[in-house]
Amino acid sequence: MSVSIQIDKNSKKPLYLQLYEDIKQKILSGELQYMQRLPSVRSLCKMLNVNLSTVTKALSKLENEGYIKATPGSGYYVVYSEYQDKIIFEEENLVDAQGYINLASSKLPYSLYPIEWFKNSLNCAIEEYSPQIFDYIEHFKNPLKEYLVAQYLKKFGIVTTPQELTVVSGAQQGIEITTKSFLKPGDTIFLENPSYLGAYHIFSNMHLNIVGIDIDQMQNIEDYIKKFSPKAIYIIPFSQNPTGVSYNKEYKEYLCELSQKYDFYIIEDDFLSDIGVDEGILPIKAYDKYDRVFYIKSFSTVTMPALRIGFVVAPRHLAEEVAYYKSMADISTSLLIQVSFYYFLKNFFDKHIENLKAYINQRQKLFLRLAKDLQIDDRLFTQDVQGIFVSFYLPPKMSSASIYNKLKMQKVLVQPHTCFYHKPASTNFFRISFLDCRDDELQIAMQKIQNVLNSAYQKEEV
């Protein structure tokens, strides 16, 4: 498809900026489409009668912002999709629509919500701590913080104090206040590529220098550390979102050693390790001999999202900073929720986790059996499925947004890769979670996924 690119040499605006804006506008309008190849650098120079630096500066700016990607020996390709910004939350609007099978959401089915247990816990909190729990500030020793330190965290191998622990309103807030506590604009932070886009937006709004490391390159992280000298690394070590990758004990210990050797901090995002702790799956914080890990724990995925409850265990010398930024964000997380969650954690949490583990294990086995029977298990990003996320590879030039639309037309919801890359994608895939659907629905959805994958790879081979 021929595209007319224009600049005005009589304008006072720099030529490279005009070229950048014209190509960007054509991408956003759809005139330049996903994975379409741009004219070569030499062709653009000749077409526009401009020098090499004008073209390379414009293309570099477009690549840094995630609109295009350079492929060695081939040229520049459009990697931005119109779905990149809007598709993330679309499945939430469709989740209750009749007939849809939801493989996009990571929430539990309502049948697993521990509502009755939490109701009991709520009543205990009101009876024992009312009216103080309806205040902003703690006028009593917080039982949740005490229990987390004395009981809950010990099974994760984490030794801390109530002073180093800050209760937060979910992981998103934990990431934000942690970042503000020790980083400043211009500091370099690493994150896995792909990764949780909510974290990227926080880092971007703080004007940090974000370096994405392709997840299959994480074993070579020391090379990146030597090159970029990061102040921090953000990592999801168990059932990584979106790939499903989980890191082993040796790698976690290795990261801790690197943090000391190269003087950076680790921001650990833990949303699911409750289901693996009995099998010896411990957080990075358990191996933190040098006090360099911010451990962010959220209970949203394993209980009920609306509780908005979690906590941050900070390095000792930065705990006051984390607590300060928490107080600036919203004064405090609801004391009613905190104390109620204490009773739930103490009396019912272990029973709930046992139920949850049994459910997730059953779903994992069913998913893997279906993938094998349908002969699409070789398309999986990771064969070692330990958590709730899995991703399927797509051919490099196949739009995952188009796959999303094809499956949505068949009333199956998935997440395309554009929801997780903050920079041009090195791997093309879509993510699913098998939590919130029935067995028969998962079987139907997997058959439709098989058809879409087979069609995609057949086109690639033609």
C-alpha positions in Angstrom: 0.0 0.0 0.0 1.5 3.3 -1.1 1.4 6.1 1.5 2.1 9.8 0.8 4.3 11.4 3.5 4.7 15.1 3.4 6.6 17.9 5.1 6.7 21.7 4.7 10.2 23.1 4.3 8.8 26.6 4.7 7.5 25.9 8.2 9.4 26.9 11.3 8.8 23.5 12.9 11.8 21.2 12.6 11.7 18.9 9.7 12.2 15.7 11.8 9.3 16.7 14.0 7.1 17.2 11.0 8.0 13.8 9.7 7.4 12.2 13.1 4.0 13.9 13.4 2.9 12.9 9.9 3.8 9.3 10.3 2.3 9.1 13.8 -1.0 10.7 12.5 -1.1 8.1 9.7 -0.6 5.3 12.2 -3.3 6.6 14.5 -5.7 7.1 11.6 -5.1 3.5 10.3 -3.7 4.7 7.0 -0.5 3.0 8.1 -1.6 -0.4 9.6 -0.3 -2.8 12.1 2.9 -4.6 10.9 3.0 -2.5 7.7 6.5 -1.8 6.5 7.5 1.8 6.2 9.5 3.1 3.3 13.2 2.6 3.8 15.4 5.3 5.3 17.1 5.9 2.0 13.7 6.1 0.2 12.4 8.7 2.7 15.5 10.8 2.3 15.1 10.7 -1.4 11.3 11.2 -1.4 11.4 14.2 1.0 14.8 15.5 -0.1 16.1 15.7 3.4 19.3 14.4 5.0 19.8 11.2 6.9 19.8 12.6 10.4 16.3 14.1 9.8 14.8 10.8 9.0 16.7 8.7 11.6 15.7 11.3 14.3 12.0 11.0 13.4 12.1 7.2 13.2 14.0 7.0 16.5 11.3 9.1 18.3 8.5 6.9 16.8 10.3 3.8 17.9 11.0 5.0 21.4 7.3 5.8 21.8 6.2 2.3 20.7 4.7 3.2 17.3 7.2 1.4 15.1 9.9 -1.2 15.5 13.2 -1.8 13.6 13.8 -5.3 12.3 17.4 -5.9 11.4 17.9 -6.3 7.6 14.2 -5.6 6.9 13.4 -2.1 8.0 10.8 -0.4 10.2 7.3 -1.8 10.8 4.2 -0.4 12.5 3.7 -2.1 15.8 1.1 0.2 17.3 -2.5 -1.0 17.2 -5.7 1.1 17.8 -6.6 -1.5 20.4 -3.5 -0.8 22.5 -5.1 1.7 24.8 -8.8 0.7 24.9 -8.8 -3.1 24.8 -7.4 -3.6 28.4 -10.7 -2.9 30.1 -13.1 -3.9 27.3 -13.6 -7.4 28.7 -14.9 -6.0 32.0 -17.8 -4.5 30.0 -18.5 -7.8 28.3 -18.0 -10.1 31.2 -21.7 -10.4 32.1 -22.9 -10.2 28.5 -24.9 -13.3 27.5 -23.0 -16.1 25.9 -19.4 -14.8 26.3 -16.7 -17.1 27.6 -14.3 -14.9 29.6 -10.6 -16.0 29.4 -9.4 -12.4 29.7 -10.2 -11.7 33.4 -8.0 -13.0 36.2 -10.7 -12.8 38.9 -12.2 -15.8 40.6 -15.7 -17.0 39.8 -18.3 -15.6 42.3 -18.8 -19.1 43.7 -15.3 -19.0 45.2 -15.7 -15.6 46.9 -15.5 -16.2 50.7 -18.5 -13.9 51.3 -19.9 -15.7 54.4 -16.5 -16.0 56.0 -15.9 -12.4 55.4 -19.3 -11.4 56.7 -18.4 -13.3 60.0 -15.1 -11.4 60.1 -16.8 -8.1 59.5 -19.2 -8.7 62.4 -16.2 -9.6 64.7 -14.4 -6.4 63.8 -17.5 -4.2 64.5 -18.2 -6.0 67.8 -14.6 -5.8 69.1 -13.3 -2.5 67.7 -16.3 -0.2 67.1 -16.5 2.8 66.9 -12.7 3.3 66.5 -12.6 1.4 63.2 -14.8 4.0 61.6 -12.1 6.7 62.1 -9.3 7.8 59.8 -6.4 7.1 62.2 -5.5 4.1 64.3 -6.1 4.8 67.9 -5.3 1.2 68.8 -2.6 -1.4 68.0 -3.4 -2.6 64.5 -4.2 -6.3 64.8 -3.7 -6.9 61.0 -0.2 -5.6 61.0 0.7 -7.5 64.1 -0.7 -10.8 62.7 1.0 -10.3 59.3 4.3 -9.9 61.0 4.0 -12.5 63.8 2.2 -15.2 61.8 1.4 -14.8 58.1 4.8 -13.7 56.7 6.8 -16.3 58.7 5.5 -19.1 56.4 7.0 -17.0 53.5 10.4 -16.9 55.2 10.0 -13.1 55.7 11.1 -11.6 59.0 10.1 -8.0 59.6 8.5 -5.6 62.0 5.2 -3.7 62.1 7.2 -0.5 61.5 8.5 -1.8 58.2 5.1 -2.8 57.0 2.6 -0.4 55.4 -1.0 -1.5 54.7 -2.1 -0.3 51.2 -5.3 -0.2 49.1 -4.2 -2.8 46.6 -1.0 -3.5 44.6 -1.4 -0.5 42.3 -1.1 1.9 45.2 1.7 -0.2 46.7 3.7 0.2 43.4 3.1 3.9 43.3 4.1 4.8 46.9 7.1 2.4 46.7 8.3 4.1 43.6 7.9 7.6 45.0 9.7 6.6 48.2 13.2 6.3 46.6 13.1 7.1 42.9 13.2 10.5 41.2 12.6 11.6 37.5 15.3 10.3 35.2 16.2 7.3 37.3 16.4 4.0 35.4 14.1 1.2 36.3 13.9 -2.3 34.6 10.8 -4.3 34.1 10.1 -7.5 32.2 8.9 -7.1 28.7 6.0 -7.9 28.5 4.7 -7.0 32.0 1.8 -5.4 33.9 1.0 -2.2 32.1 -0.4 -0.6 35.2 3.2 -0.5 36.7 4.5 0.9 33.5 2.0 3.8 33.6 3.1 4.6 37.2 6.8 4.7 36.1 6.0 6.7 33.0 4.0 9.3 35.0 7.0 9.7 37.3 9.2 10.3 34.2 11.5 7.4 35.0 13.8 6.0 32.4 12.1 2.7 31.7 14.1 -0.2 30.2 12.1 -3.2 29.2 14.0 -6.5 29.2 12.5 -9.2 27.0 11.4 -12.0 29.4 13.4 -14.6 27.5 16.5 -12.4 28.2 16.1 -12.2 31.9 18.8 -14.8 32.4 21.2 -12.2 30.9 20.1 -9.4 33.3 23.6 -8.7 34.6 24.6 -7.6 31.1 21.7 -5.1 31.1 22.6 -3.9 34.6 26.2 -3.2 33.5 25.0 -1.2 30.5 22.1 0.8 32.1 23.0 1.0 35.9 19.4 0.8 37.1 18.1 2.1 40.4 15.4 -0.5 40.6 13.9 -3.6 39.0 10.2 -4.3 39.0 9.4 -8.0 38.7 6.5 -10.5 39.1 8.3 -13.7 40.2 5.4 -16.1 40.3 2.9 -16.7 37.5 4.2 -13.6 35.7 1.5 -11.4 34.1 1.0 -12.1 31.2 3.4 -14.9 30.3 2.8 -17.3 33.2 6.6 -17.6 33.8 7.7 -18.4 37.3 11.3 -17.9 38.5 13.1 -20.6 40.6 14.9 -20.2 43.9 18.3 -19.9 42.4 17.3 -17.0 40.2 15.7 -15.2 43.1 18.9 -15.6 45.1 20.9 -14.4 42.1 18.8 -11.2 41.9 19.4 -10.5 45.5 23.2 -10.9 45.1 23.1 -8.6 42.0 21.1 -5.9 43.9 23.9 -5.7 46.5 26.7 -5.9 44.0 25.3 -3.2 41.7 23.5 -1.1 44.3 19.8 -1.2 43.1 16.5 -2.2 44.7 14.0 -4.9 43.7 10.3 -4.1 43.6 8.6 -7.5 44.0 4.9 -7.7 43.0 3.3 -10.8 44.6 -0.3 -11.5 43.9 -0.5 -15.3 44.0 2.2 -17.1 45.9 -0.3 -18.1 48.6 -1.2 -21.1 46.4 2.5 -22.2 46.1 4.0 -21.6 49.5 3.3 -25.1 50.7 5.3 -26.4 47.7 8.3 -24.3 48.8 7.6 -21.4 46.4 8.9 -18.4 48.3 9.1 -14.7 47.4 12.3 -13.0 46.5 12.0 -11.2 49.8 12.7 -14.5 51.6 16.2 -14.4 50.2 16.8 -10.7 50.8 20.0 -10.8 53.0 20.9 -7.2 52.1 17.5 -5.5 52.8 17.1 -4.4 49.2 13.6 -5.8 48.3 10.3 -3.9 48.5 7.8 -6.7 48.9 4.3 -5.8 47.6 1.6 -8.2 48.5 -2.0 -7.9 47.2 -4.9 -10.1 48.3 -7.2 -9.0 45.5 -6.7 -12.0 43.2 -6.9 -14.7 45.9 -9.9 -13.2 47.7 -12.2 -10.5 46.4 -11.1 -7.5 44.3 -13.3 -5.0 46.0 -11.5 -5.5 49.4 -8.6 -3.4 48.0 -6.2 -4.7 50.6 -2.5 -5.5 50.6 0.7 -4.3 52.1 4.3 -3.3 51.5 7.3 -4.5 53.4 10.0 -2.0 52.8 13.8 -2.0 53.4 14.3 -0.8 57.0 15.8 2.6 56.1 13.0 3.4 53.6 10.0 2.2 55.6 9.2 5.7 56.9 9.2 7.1 53.4 6.8 4.5 52.1 4.5 5.2 55.1 4.7 8.9 54.4 3.7 8.6 50.7 0.9 6.3 51.8 -0.5 9.0 54.1 -0.2 11.5 51.3 -2.2 9.2 49.0 -5.3 8.6 51.0 -4.4 9.0 54.8 -5.0 5.3 55.4 -6.7 2.2 54.1 -10.1 1.7 55.6 -9.7 0.5 59.2 -13.0 -1.4 58.9 -11.5 -3.4 56.1 -8.2 -3.9 57.8 -9.6 -5.2 61.1 -12.1 -7.4 59.3 -9.4 -8.8 57.1 -7.4 -9.6 60.2 -10.2 -11.8 61.5 -10.6 -13.4 58.0 -6.9 -14.0 57.8 -6.7 -15.5 61.3 -9.8 -17.7 61.2 -10.7 -18.6 57.6 -7.9 -17.7 55.1 -6.1 -21.1 55.2 -9.4 -22.9 54.5 -10.1 -20.6 51.7 -6.7 -21.0 50.1 -7.0 -24.8 50.3 -10.3 -24.5 48.3 -8.6 -22.1 45.9 -5.6 -24.4 45.4 -7.7 -27.4 44.6 -9.7 -25.3 42.1 -6.7 -23.9 40.4 -5.0 -27.3 40.2 -8.0 -28.8 38.6 -8.2 -26.0 36.1 -4.5 -26.2 35.2 -4.8 -30.0 34.6 -7.9 -29.5 32.4 -6.3 -26.7 30.4 -3.1 -28.7 29.8 -5.0 -31.8 28.8 -7.1 -29.8 26.4 -4.1 -28.1 24.9 -2.4 -31.4 24.4 -5.4 -33.1 22.9 -6.0 -30.2 20.5 -2.2 -30.3 19.7 -1.7 -26.6 20.5 0.5 -27.1 23.6 3.6 -26.5 21.5 2.3 -22.9 21.0 2.5 -22.1 24.7 4.9 -19.5 26.0 5.7 -21.7 29.0 5.1 -25.4 29.5 5.5 -25.1 33.3 2.1 -23.8 34.2 2.1 -23.0 38.0 -0.3 -20.1 38.3 -3.3 -18.7 36.5 -1.9 -17.1 33.3 -0.8 -18.7 30.1 0.0 -17.2 26.7 -0.1 -18.5 23.2 2.5 -17.6 20.5 1.4 -16.0 17.3 3.4 -15.5 14.0 5.5 -12.3 14.2 3.4 -10.4 11.6 0.0 -11.6 12.8 -2.0 -8.9 14.6 -3.0 -10.1 18.1 -5.7 -7.5 18.0 -7.2 -9.2 14.9 -7.0 -12.5 16.8 -8.8 -10.8 19.7 -11.5 -9.6 17.3 -11.9 -13.0 15.7 -12.4 -14.7 19.0 -14.6 -12.0 20.3 -16.9 -12.5 17.3 -17.1 -16.1 18.5 -17.8 -14.8 22.0 -14.5 -15.8 23.5 -12.5 -13.1 25.3 -8.7 -13.1 25.5 -6.1 -10.4 26.0 -3.9 -9.4 23.0 -0.2 -8.7 23.5 -0.7 -4.9 23.1 -2.1 -4.8 26.6 1.3 -5.7 28.1 4.1 -4.2 26.0 5.2 -0.7 26.8 7.7 -0.8 23.9 7.6 -2.6 20.5 6.8 -6.2 21.0 9.5 -8.8 20.6 7.1 -11.6 21.0 3.6 -11.8 19.5 1.0 -13.6 21.6 -2.3 -13.4 23.4 -3.0 -14.2 27.1 -5.7 -16.2 28.7 -6.7 -17.1 32.2 -8.8 -20.2 32.9 -10.3 -19.2 36.3 -13.7 -17.6 35.5 -15.4 -20.2 33.2 -17.0 -23.6 33.5 -15.3 -26.8 32.3 -17.5 -27.1 29.3 -16.9 -23.4 28.4 -13.2 -23.9 28.6 -13.4 -26.8 26.2 -15.5 -24.8 23.7 -13.1 -21.9 24.0 -10.0 -24.0 23.5 -11.5 -25.5 20.3 -12.1 -22.1 18.9 -8.5 -21.0 19.9 -7.2 -24.1 18.1 -9.0 -23.1 14.9 -7.7 -19.5 15.1 -4.1 -20.6 15.8 -4.1 -23.2 13.0 -5.5 -20.6 10.6 -2.9 -18.0 11.7 0.0 -20.4 11.2 -1.3 -21.7 7.9 -1.3 -18.2 6.5 2.2 -17.7 7.8 3.4 -20.8 5.9 1.8 -19.8 2.6 
